[in-house]
Amino acid sequence: MDTNNKKYLYTYGGEPVYGDVFEANKFPFETVYPKVIVNLIQELHDKVGFPIEFSAVSLLVAFATAIGSTIRLQFKKGFTVMANLYCVLVGDPGTCKTHPIRFMFTPIEDRQALYYKEYAEKMEEYTVFEKMSKTDKKGLPPVKKPKLRINTLDNYTLETLLKRLNENPRGVSVIVDELNGFFENMNRYNSGSDGETYNSLWSGVPTSVNRVTSDPFYVLPTAVSIFGTIQPAILEKMFAKDKDKNGLAARFIFSMPDGLLPLKWDDKEVDDALVKTYQDAIQKLLDVELSINEQGEPMPTIIKLTEEAFDRILEWHNGNEYYNKILEEKGNTYFEAFVKLDTYALRFALILQMIYASVDNESKDEIGIRAVENAILLVDYFMREAVKVHGLVYKKDIRSRMTEKQREVYEIMPPAFYLSQMRDKVAALGFSKDQLKKFLGIEDYFERIERGKYKKKFVEVTD
């Protein structure tokens, strides 16, 4: 990447990231959110100590959860998106990652508590009915076994998640305090298809479940968000070795603010009116029911971009703001993440429009230019965060940059070796002479000691 004619936007770990001005990467909450939401996020920072980025991102995911599968943005025929996000807050212990999530999800958890109460009452009715004799049941309307309505899930297996989605087509968000465990447990109980399933859920496509341990069932397109926290010191485990070969890591967006400190306590309170306005907006969206047709299929409301908004998103996508920019980054580890951000731009626009509708009484029937312009700002923020995260992860273990085959070859090589010693061994792995020559020519991976002799460069990562 040629940065000779560019000023540096900020540096991370000593590495410059280019841009127009020198400033830290900040979530543009004052621009993208309504004034009352801006005031709430600022008070949470000033009076409670919540990092602004963590509050702003948590709020975004909370609104995505409240919207769920009820509304889809149709960009073109056959191309629709839902309001679902895969998102991670990155910070050291004590930097207040979890509290903003809990605060923003309070109205959603309150609604879920009502669902549990309703389920318990219906389950009691069902149990009483099932214990009745056939004679006593005569003339009584049948009582069906109730299904638990949920908005969020925390402690689960993938099979449990899929069953819950089958029962809750309105959408479910997975909220995990420490995402390290989420990735460590992936494929623990099967042969390795979890990543592909999560990819399908991210894309909003149907998912079939055929497992020995349960009856087969079919999950229709449903909004699934995954949201949690992770510490920088263990972030590489999310990407390490086979964790990223299916592209799942590239579907996550990150927020990793610089300079976070442990939370301090004081006696200040956040304005109750601000909290109520936010919670009412979430409840308003939760009140929207997902229509189901006679065949039992969900029928979300379909909305489109205004003509002005559509023209703007095309201009952004096809020009220097996005398309040409990501082409410059081809070959970098974060390129695949950049490629997913155009889809996120549409999802952000959908979520923002629903925020404006529920807080500022803007239209809920179409997505306007305000939502699109601010979605573009969010893409820019998350793009820069991706660079930061990848800079932290991939400088620790150069093997994470390699293809699966390169990594396999690299790991059978001793710390120092002669080329003649390795030719047959790597050939047995399906690595040709030309591939080996090009591989050894990558200066980040190998150092040439003398003619025909090489030394590996790497930092070992422990699982």
C-alpha positions as a Python dict, from the first residue, in 0.01 Angstrom:
ca = {
    (1, 'M'): (0, 0, 0),
    (2, 'D'): (142, 337, -100),
    (3, 'T'): (107, 586, 184),
    (4, 'N'): (364, 840, 61),
    (5, 'N'): (98, 1094, -27),
    (6, 'K'): (-132, 1022, 268),
    (7, 'K'): (-134, 1159, 620),
    (8, 'Y'): (-158, 909, 902),
    (9, 'L'): (-497, 874, 1066),
    (10, 'Y'): (-358, 708, 1378),
    (11, 'T'): (-99, 452, 1478),
    (12, 'Y'): (-144, 120, 1651),
    (13, 'G'): (148, -80, 1782),
    (14, 'G'): (382, 154, 1598),
    (15, 'E'): (219, 86, 1263),
    (16, 'P'): (61, 380, 1075),
    (17, 'V'): (-287, 365, 932),
    (18, 'Y'): (-349, 621, 661),
    (19, 'G'): (-620, 883, 645),
    (20, 'D'): (-678, 1255, 602),
    (21, 'V'): (-608, 1379, 953),
    (22, 'F'): (-429, 1250, 1260),
    (23, 'E'): (-683, 1149, 1525),
    (24, 'A'): (-779, 843, 1727),
    (25, 'N'): (-1051, 621, 1583),
    (26, 'K'): (-1372, 713, 1765),
    (27, 'F'): (-1724, 579, 1727),
    (28, 'P'): (-1916, 866, 1560),
    (29, 'F'): (-2204, 848, 1807),
    (30, 'E'): (-2269, 1223, 1813),
    (31, 'T'): (-2343, 1215, 1440),
    (32, 'V'): (-2515, 882, 1383),
    (33, 'Y'): (-2752, 873, 1682),
    (34, 'P'): (-3047, 1097, 1775),
    (35, 'K'): (-2971, 1372, 2026),
    (36, 'V'): (-3142, 1199, 2318),
    (37, 'I'): (-2935, 884, 2257),
    (38, 'V'): (-2618, 1093, 2232),
    (39, 'N'): (-2700, 1250, 2569),
    (40, 'L'): (-2761, 908, 2724),
    (41, 'I'): (-2428, 768, 2599),
    (42, 'Q'): (-2245, 1080, 2719),
    (43, 'E'): (-2404, 1060, 3065),
    (44, 'L'): (-2320, 691, 3092),
    (45, 'H'): (-1960, 792, 3027),
    (46, 'D'): (-1949, 1099, 3250),
    (47, 'K'): (-2153, 968, 3544),
    (48, 'V'): (-2099, 592, 3538),
    (49, 'G'): (-1771, 555, 3353),
    (50, 'F'): (-1890, 344, 3060),
    (51, 'P'): (-1654, 374, 2760),
    (52, 'I'): (-1840, 562, 2487),
    (53, 'E'): (-1752, 308, 2218),
    (54, 'F'): (-1880, 15, 2424),
    (55, 'S'): (-2208, 192, 2505),
    (56, 'A'): (-2256, 302, 2144),
    (57, 'V'): (-2190, -44, 2001),
    (58, 'S'): (-2400, -220, 2267),
    (59, 'L'): (-2689, 10, 2182),
    (60, 'L'): (-2654, -71, 1813),
    (61, 'V'): (-2674, -447, 1883),
    (62, 'A'): (-2963, -398, 2125),
    (63, 'F'): (-3166, -222, 1856),
    (64, 'A'): (-3073, -496, 1608),
    (65, 'T'): (-3207, -750, 1858),
    (66, 'A'): (-3529, -554, 1909),
    (67, 'I'): (-3586, -538, 1532),
    (68, 'G'): (-3501, -905, 1478),
    (69, 'S'): (-3657, -1061, 1168),
    (70, 'T'): (-3957, -830, 1157),
    (71, 'I'): (-3816, -603, 885),
    (72, 'R'): (-3592, -667, 586),
    (73, 'L'): (-3422, -417, 361),
    (74, 'Q'): (-3459, -508, -5),
    (75, 'F'): (-3163, -362, -187),
    (76, 'K'): (-3250, -533, -516),
    (77, 'K'): (-3476, -820, -616),
    (78, 'G'): (-3345, -1131, -448),
    (79, 'F'): (-3102, -929, -234),
    (80, 'T'): (-3238, -852, 112),
    (81, 'V'): (-3069, -806, 448),
    (82, 'M'): (-3184, -838, 807),
    (83, 'A'): (-3079, -646, 1117),
    (84, 'N'): (-2827, -894, 1254),
    (85, 'L'): (-2470, -829, 1369),
    (86, 'Y'): (-2174, -1041, 1482),
    (87, 'C'): (-1986, -808, 1715),
    (88, 'V'): (-1706, -814, 1975),
    (89, 'L'): (-1600, -564, 2242),
    (90, 'V'): (-1225, -593, 2306),
    (91, 'G'): (-1069, -471, 2629),
    (92, 'D'): (-852, -568, 2924),
    (93, 'P'): (-1012, -697, 3247),
    (94, 'G'): (-1178, -418, 3445),
    (95, 'T'): (-1232, -185, 3150),
    (96, 'C'): (-1610, -206, 3175),
    (97, 'K'): (-1699, -423, 2878),
    (98, 'T'): (-1992, -614, 3026),
    (99, 'H'): (-2179, -331, 3205),
    (100, 'P'): (-2275, -140, 2887),
    (101, 'I'): (-2411, -462, 2735),
    (102, 'R'): (-2625, -531, 3042),
    (103, 'F'): (-2750, -174, 3055),
    (104, 'M'): (-2850, -157, 2689),
    (105, 'F'): (-3013, -501, 2700),
    (106, 'T'): (-3214, -429, 3017),
    (107, 'P'): (-3544, -357, 2832),
    (108, 'I'): (-3493, -669, 2621),
    (109, 'E'): (-3430, -883, 2930),
    (110, 'D'): (-3735, -726, 3097),
    (111, 'R'): (-3945, -834, 2800),
    (112, 'Q'): (-3791, -1179, 2813),
    (113, 'A'): (-3883, -1209, 3183),
    (114, 'L'): (-4246, -1155, 3081),
    (115, 'Y'): (-4210, -1428, 2820),
    (116, 'Y'): (-4080, -1670, 3084),
    (117, 'K'): (-4372, -1587, 3315),
    (118, 'E'): (-4620, -1638, 3031),
    (119, 'Y'): (-4451, -1968, 2939),
    (120, 'A'): (-4464, -2095, 3298),
    (121, 'E'): (-4836, -2020, 3322),
    (122, 'K'): (-4915, -2192, 2991),
    (123, 'M'): (-4691, -2487, 3080),
    (124, 'E'): (-4884, -2532, 3404),
    (125, 'E'): (-5213, -2537, 3210),
    (126, 'Y'): (-5066, -2790, 2966),
    (127, 'T'): (-4939, -3013, 3248),
    (128, 'V'): (-5278, -3012, 3420),
    (129, 'F'): (-5451, -3099, 3092),
    (130, 'E'): (-5208, -3382, 3014),
    (131, 'K'): (-5270, -3539, 3356),
    (132, 'M'): (-5646, -3548, 3299),
    (133, 'S'): (-5813, -3871, 3200),
    (134, 'K'): (-5963, -3920, 2853),
    (135, 'T'): (-6308, -3893, 3005),
    (136, 'D'): (-6229, -3561, 3171),
    (137, 'K'): (-6079, -3426, 2848),
    (138, 'K'): (-6398, -3492, 2651),
    (139, 'G'): (-6563, -3174, 2538),
    (140, 'L'): (-6262, -2962, 2632),
    (141, 'P'): (-6053, -2778, 2373),
    (142, 'P'): (-5706, -2932, 2337),
    (143, 'V'): (-5419, -2758, 2515),
    (144, 'K'): (-5101, -2743, 2306),
    (145, 'K'): (-4759, -2762, 2462),
    (146, 'P'): (-4631, -2403, 2473),
    (147, 'K'): (-4311, -2282, 2310),
    (148, 'L'): (-4079, -2051, 2497),
    (149, 'R'): (-4046, -1707, 2337),
    (150, 'I'): (-3699, -1560, 2373),
    (151, 'N'): (-3499, -1267, 2242),
    (152, 'T'): (-3158, -1363, 2380),
    (153, 'L'): (-2962, -1674, 2468),
    (154, 'D'): (-2641, -1712, 2665),
    (155, 'N'): (-2568, -2064, 2790),
    (156, 'Y'): (-2636, -2302, 2501),
    (157, 'T'): (-2513, -2555, 2247),
    (158, 'L'): (-2544, -2492, 1875),
    (159, 'E'): (-2818, -2753, 1853),
    (160, 'T'): (-3008, -2570, 2129),
    (161, 'L'): (-2969, -2242, 1941),
    (162, 'L'): (-3107, -2393, 1622),
    (163, 'K'): (-3406, -2539, 1808),
    (164, 'R'): (-3475, -2201, 1967),
    (165, 'L'): (-3454, -2034, 1626),
    (166, 'N'): (-3698, -2288, 1489),
    (167, 'E'): (-3939, -2188, 1767),
    (168, 'N'): (-3860, -1814, 1752),
    (169, 'P'): (-3852, -1698, 1389),
    (170, 'R'): (-3865, -1338, 1515),
    (171, 'G'): (-3494, -1367, 1590),
    (172, 'V'): (-3252, -1444, 1871),
    (173, 'S'): (-2930, -1275, 1985),
    (174, 'V'): (-2654, -1479, 2145),
    (175, 'I'): (-2499, -1274, 2427),
    (176, 'V'): (-2172, -1421, 2555),
    (177, 'D'): (-1973, -1243, 2825),
    (178, 'E'): (-1644, -1407, 2721),
    (179, 'L'): (-1635, -1505, 2354),
    (180, 'N'): (-1314, -1700, 2405),
    (181, 'G'): (-1525, -1988, 2535),
    (182, 'F'): (-1758, -1957, 2235),
    (183, 'F'): (-1468, -2023, 1996),
    (184, 'E'): (-1298, -2282, 2215),
    (185, 'N'): (-1617, -2492, 2227),
    (186, 'M'): (-1679, -2470, 1854),
    (187, 'N'): (-1689, -2816, 1690),
    (188, 'R'): (-1648, -2976, 2033),
    (189, 'Y'): (-1941, -3211, 1982),
    (190, 'N'): (-1925, -3271, 1606),
    (191, 'S'): (-1686, -3317, 1317),
    (192, 'G'): (-1637, -2948, 1242),
    (193, 'S'): (-1944, -2790, 1082),
    (194, 'D'): (-2021, -2528, 1347),
    (195, 'G'): (-1838, -2248, 1165),
    (196, 'E'): (-2026, -2310, 843),
    (197, 'T'): (-2357, -2309, 1031),
    (198, 'Y'): (-2276, -1974, 1193),
    (199, 'N'): (-2178, -1840, 852),
    (200, 'S'): (-2520, -1941, 717),
    (201, 'L'): (-2694, -1777, 1012),
    (202, 'W'): (-2495, -1457, 954),
    (203, 'S'): (-2603, -1458, 589),
    (204, 'G'): (-2967, -1512, 680),
    (205, 'V'): (-3016, -1823, 470),
    (206, 'P'): (-3220, -2132, 565),
    (207, 'T'): (-3042, -2395, 773),
    (208, 'S'): (-3134, -2763, 792),
    (209, 'V'): (-3054, -2973, 1099),
    (210, 'N'): (-3004, -3347, 1062),
    (211, 'R'): (-2838, -3499, 1364),
    (212, 'V'): (-2847, -3839, 1527),
    (213, 'T'): (-2935, -3688, 1864),
    (214, 'S'): (-3255, -3515, 1747),
    (215, 'D'): (-3532, -3518, 1491),
    (216, 'P'): (-3449, -3326, 1173),
    (217, 'F'): (-3589, -2976, 1136),
    (218, 'Y'): (-3554, -2672, 915),
    (219, 'V'): (-3461, -2322, 1032),
    (220, 'L'): (-3609, -2055, 806),
    (221, 'P'): (-3419, -1728, 750),
    (222, 'T'): (-3397, -1573, 1096),
    (223, 'A'): (-3209, -1274, 1237),
    (224, 'V'): (-2926, -1405, 1456),
    (225, 'S'): (-2680, -1170, 1624),
    (226, 'I'): (-2376, -1276, 1826),
    (227, 'F'): (-2239, -1028, 2076),
    (228, 'G'): (-1978, -1055, 2348),
    (229, 'T'): (-1644, -952, 2490),
    (230, 'I'): (-1287, -1071, 2471),
    (231, 'Q'): (-952, -968, 2615),
    (232, 'P'): (-674, -847, 2380),
    (233, 'A'): (-430, -1099, 2527),
    (234, 'I'): (-638, -1394, 2407),
    (235, 'L'): (-782, -1236, 2093),
    (236, 'E'): (-554, -1440, 1868),
    (237, 'K'): (-734, -1758, 1975),
    (238, 'M'): (-1034, -1635, 1780),
    (239, 'F'): (-822, -1637, 1464),
    (240, 'A'): (-563, -1905, 1540),
    (241, 'K'): (-503, -2212, 1328),
    (242, 'D'): (-830, -2363, 1201),
    (243, 'K'): (-1060, -2113, 1375),
    (244, 'D'): (-1060, -1876, 1077),
    (245, 'K'): (-1029, -2108, 777),
    (246, 'N'): (-1406, -2099, 718),
    (247, 'G'): (-1416, -1719, 720),
    (248, 'L'): (-1622, -1690, 1040),
    (249, 'A'): (-1382, -1445, 1206),
    (250, 'A'): (-1413, -1211, 907),
    (251, 'R'): (-1786, -1176, 975),
    (252, 'F'): (-1728, -1019, 1316),
    (253, 'I'): (-1695, -645, 1366),
    (254, 'F'): (-1484, -519, 1656),
    (255, 'S'): (-1463, -226, 1894),
    (256, 'M'): (-1125, -196, 2067),
    (257, 'P'): (-1086, 156, 2212),
    (258, 'D'): (-739, 277, 2305),
    (259, 'G'): (-639, 391, 2653),
    (260, 'L'): (-917, 231, 2856),
    (261, 'L'): (-879, 234, 3234),
    (262, 'P'): (-1060, 42, 3510),
    (263, 'L'): (-1397, 185, 3614),
    (264, 'K'): (-1414, 442, 3898),
    (265, 'W'): (-1713, 480, 4130),
    (266, 'D'): (-1895, 802, 4222),
    (267, 'D'): (-2238, 919, 4344),
    (268, 'K'): (-2371, 1057, 4014),
    (269, 'E'): (-2688, 915, 3854),
    (270, 'V'): (-2790, 902, 3489),
    (271, 'D'): (-3098, 1107, 3400),
    (272, 'D'): (-3403, 879, 3433),
    (273, 'A'): (-3579, 1058, 3146),
    (274, 'L'): (-3298, 965, 2907),
    (275, 'V'): (-3308, 603, 3020),
    (276, 'K'): (-3686, 588, 2979),
    (277, 'T'): (-3674, 736, 2629),
    (278, 'Y'): (-3421, 472, 2524),
    (279, 'Q'): (-3610, 185, 2685),
    (280, 'D'): (-3941, 299, 2536),
    (281, 'A'): (-3782, 302, 2190),
    (282, 'I'): (-3662, -56, 2234),
    (283, 'Q'): (-4000, -167, 2367),
    (284, 'K'): (-4173, -5, 2070),
    (285, 'L'): (-3971, -222, 1833),
    (286, 'L'): (-4020, -533, 2048),
    (287, 'D'): (-4396, -478, 2022),
    (288, 'V'): (-4382, -538, 1646),
    (289, 'E'): (-4493, -895, 1577),
    (290, 'L'): (-4356, -1102, 1292),
    (291, 'S'): (-4637, -1203, 1057),
    (292, 'I'): (-4669, -1574, 978),
    (293, 'N'): (-4854, -1696, 668),
    (294, 'E'): (-5087, -1998, 639),
    (295, 'Q'): (-4792, -2225, 558),
    (296, 'G'): (-4620, -2122, 881),
    (297, 'E'): (-4359, -1914, 701),
    (298, 'P'): (-4245, -1578, 842),
    (299, 'M'): (-4352, -1272, 643),
    (300, 'P'): (-4128, -980, 739),
    (301, 'T'): (-4208, -626, 633),
    (302, 'I'): (-4001, -538, 326),
    (303, 'I'): (-3874, -182, 294),
    (304, 'K'): (-3649, -14, 38),
    (305, 'L'): (-3407, 276, 13),
    (306, 'T'): (-3532, 610, -109),
    (307, 'E'): (-3403, 704, -453),
    (308, 'E'): (-3156, 949, -298),
    (309, 'A'): (-3033, 692, -46),
    (310, 'F'): (-3001, 423, -315),
    (311, 'D'): (-2792, 651, -539),
    (312, 'R'): (-2569, 742, -245),
    (313, 'I'): (-2500, 382, -141),
    (314, 'L'): (-2409, 296, -502),
    (315, 'E'): (-2176, 595, -523),
    (316, 'W'): (-2009, 495, -197),
    (317, 'H'): (-1977, 127, -283),
    (318, 'N'): (-1843, 160, -636),
    (319, 'G'): (-1597, 446, -589),
    (320, 'N'): (-1297, 550, -382),
    (321, 'E'): (-1481, 542, -50),
    (322, 'Y'): (-1515, 164, -49),
    (323, 'Y'): (-1445, -40, -362),
    (324, 'N'): (-1114, 115, -463),
    (325, 'K'): (-1006, 138, -100),
    (326, 'I'): (-1049, -233, -34),
    (327, 'L'): (-869, -320, -358),
    (328, 'E'): (-565, -140, -217),
    (329, 'E'): (-585, -368, 86),
    (330, 'K'): (-594, -694, -110),
    (331, 'G'): (-339, -932, 36),
    (332, 'N'): (-370, -793, 388),
    (333, 'T'): (-512, -1017, 658),
    (334, 'Y'): (-811, -789, 710),
    (335, 'F'): (-913, -786, 342),
    (336, 'E'): (-1179, -1055, 388),
    (337, 'A'): (-1330, -856, 676),
    (338, 'F'): (-1336, -543, 456),
    (339, 'V'): (-1525, -733, 186),
    (340, 'K'): (-1807, -812, 432),
    (341, 'L'): (-1854, -447, 531),
    (342, 'D'): (-2069, -354, 231),
    (343, 'T'): (-2333, -595, 361),
    (344, 'Y'): (-2291, -439, 703),
    (345, 'A'): (-2348, -95, 550),
    (346, 'L'): (-2700, -205, 449),
    (347, 'R'): (-2764, -361, 788),
    (348, 'F'): (-2646, -48, 967),
    (349, 'A'): (-2874, 165, 749),
    (350, 'L'): (-3172, -56, 837),
    (351, 'I'): (-3097, -43, 1210),
    (352, 'L'): (-3035, 331, 1211),
    (353, 'Q'): (-3358, 402, 1022),
    (354, 'M'): (-3553, 204, 1283),
    (355, 'I'): (-3375, 398, 1560),
    (356, 'Y'): (-3478, 724, 1392),
    (357, 'A'): (-3832, 593, 1352),
    (358, 'S'): (-3866, 491, 1717),
    (359, 'V'): (-3687, 794, 1869),
    (360, 'D'): (-3731, 1082, 1621),
    (361, 'N'): (-4057, 965, 1459),
    (362, 'E'): (-3899, 937, 1115),
    (363, 'S'): (-4041, 702, 853),
    (364, 'K'): (-4033, 330, 924),
    (365, 'D'): (-4146, 249, 570),
    (366, 'E'): (-3830, 342, 379),
    (367, 'I'): (-3463, 409, 448),
    (368, 'G'): (-3352, 764, 389),
    (369, 'I'): (-3030, 947, 318),
    (370, 'R'): (-2961, 1020, 687),
    (371, 'A'): (-2945, 649, 769),
    (372, 'V'): (-2726, 571, 468),
    (373, 'E'): (-2476, 852, 529),
    (374, 'N'): (-2442, 749, 892),
    (375, 'A'): (-2415, 380, 800),
    (376, 'I'): (-2116, 476, 585),
    (377, 'L'): (-1960, 645, 889),
    (378, 'L'): (-2007, 325, 1088),
    (379, 'V'): (-1841, 118, 815),
    (380, 'D'): (-1545, 355, 828),
    (381, 'Y'): (-1521, 315, 1206),
    (382, 'F'): (-1537, -66, 1197),
    (383, 'M'): (-1295, -79, 903),
    (384, 'R'): (-1031, 101, 1110),
    (385, 'E'): (-1103, -119, 1410),
    (386, 'A'): (-1044, -426, 1191),
    (387, 'V'): (-700, -293, 1101),
    (388, 'K'): (-621, -247, 1470),
    (389, 'V'): (-739, -594, 1566),
    (390, 'H'): (-554, -766, 1284),
    (391, 'G'): (-242, -567, 1365),
    (392, 'L'): (-256, -700, 1719),
    (393, 'V'): (-334, -1059, 1624),
    (394, 'Y'): (-120, -1126, 1321),
    (395, 'K'): (199, -965, 1445),
    (396, 'K'): (205, -1218, 1726),
    (397, 'D'): (205, -1528, 1508),
    (398, 'I'): (298, -1499, 1143),
    (399, 'R'): (148, -1842, 1076),
    (400, 'S'): (-198, -1684, 1108),
    (401, 'R'): (-132, -1502, 779),
    (402, 'M'): (-60, -1825, 591),
    (403, 'T'): (-291, -2045, 394),
    (404, 'E'): (-382, -2375, 554),
    (405, 'K'): (-137, -2562, 327),
    (406, 'Q'): (146, -2314, 393),
    (407, 'R'): (93, -2350, 765),
    (408, 'E'): (101, -2729, 737),
    (409, 'V'): (434, -2712, 554),
    (410, 'Y'): (574, -2451, 791),
    (411, 'E'): (503, -2661, 1097),
    (412, 'I'): (700, -2966, 975),
    (413, 'M'): (1007, -2750, 912),
    (414, 'P'): (1279, -2735, 1180),
    (415, 'P'): (1393, -2391, 1303),
    (416, 'A'): (1682, -2400, 1053),
    (417, 'F'): (1713, -2628, 750),
    (418, 'Y'): (1867, -2687, 409),
    (419, 'L'): (1638, -2670, 108),
    (420, 'S'): (1754, -3014, -4),
    (421, 'Q'): (1631, -3161, 326),
    (422, 'M'): (1277, -3035, 282),
    (423, 'R'): (1190, -3092, -85),
    (424, 'D'): (1067, -3450, -49),
    (425, 'K'): (890, -3384, 281),
    (426, 'V'): (689, -3090, 150),
    (427, 'A'): (620, -3272, -178),
    (428, 'A'): (451, -3545, 28),
    (429, 'L'): (215, -3274, 153),
    (430, 'G'): (127, -3172, -203),
    (431, 'F'): (357, -2867, -211),
    (432, 'S'): (537, -2825, -546),
    (433, 'K'): (894, -2701, -599),
    (434, 'D'): (765, -2371, -737),
    (435, 'Q'): (533, -2326, -438),
    (436, 'L'): (820, -2397, -201),
    (437, 'K'): (1047, -2149, -379),
    (438, 'K'): (785, -1873, -357),
    (439, 'F'): (711, -1963, 3),
    (440, 'L'): (1076, -1941, 107),
    (441, 'G'): (1098, -1604, -67),
    (442, 'I'): (853, -1441, 176),
    (443, 'E'): (1078, -1240, 404),
    (444, 'D'): (828, -1227, 688),
    (445, 'Y'): (831, -1606, 710),
    (446, 'F'): (1195, -1702, 643),
    (447, 'E'): (1548, -1565, 667),
    (448, 'R'): (1809, -1689, 418),
    (449, 'I'): (2122, -1776, 617),
    (450, 'E'): (2338, -1887, 326),
    (451, 'R'): (2294, -2046, -13),
    (452, 'G'): (2034, -2323, 20),
    (453, 'K'): (1993, -2276, 398),
    (454, 'Y'): (1699, -2099, 568),
    (455, 'K'): (1575, -2008, 915),
    (456, 'K'): (1211, -1976, 1023),
    (457, 'K'): (1066, -1661, 1176),
    (458, 'F'): (775, -1715, 1410),
    (459, 'V'): (627, -1657, 1752),
    (460, 'E'): (461, -1965, 1896),
    (461, 'V'): (99, -1932, 2004),
    (462, 'T'): (-26, -2163, 2277),
    (463, 'D'): (-386, -2279, 2260),
}
